[in-house]
Amino acid sequence: MNAQTMMQLIGALGTFRKEHPKFAGFLELMLKSGIPEDSIIEVTVMKPGENPVTANMKVLQSDIELISALKNMKS
């Protein structure tokens, strides 16, 4: 990733944190505290005028390894 793209990403993350502080804080807490294998992550999207759509996933060891690898990339 080149420096310009990295700076744009950092700026976008700052904007996201400012516009959605509770959600950003929730994500940071969950990632810092760790999400153990067999946890269930569920997401619901509610579009205006439409019924909610929900999906979930059971966290696998391979998911934990992927998150760990992504964390190590930023170091």
Secondary structure as the mmCIF struct_conf table of DSSP 4:
data_model
#
loop_
_struct_conf.conf_type_id
_struct_conf.id
_struct_conf.beg_label_comp_id
_struct_conf.beg_label_asym_id
_struct_conf.beg_label_seq_id
_struct_conf.end_label_comp_id
_struct_conf.end_label_asym_id
_struct_conf.end_label_seq_id
HELX_RH_AL_P HELX_RH_AL_P1 ALA A 3 GLU A 19
HELX_RH_AL_P HELX_RH_AL_P2 PRO A 21 SER A 33
TURN_TY1_P TURN_TY1_P1 GLU A 37 ASP A 38
STRN STRN1 ILE A 40 VAL A 45
TURN_TY1_P TURN_TY1_P2 PRO A 48 GLY A 49
BEND BEND1 GLU A 50 GLU A 50
STRN STRN2 VAL A 53 LYS A 58
HELX_RH_AL_P HELX_RH_AL_P3 GLN A 61 MET A 73
TURN_TY1_P TURN_TY1_P3 LYS A 74 LYS A 74
#
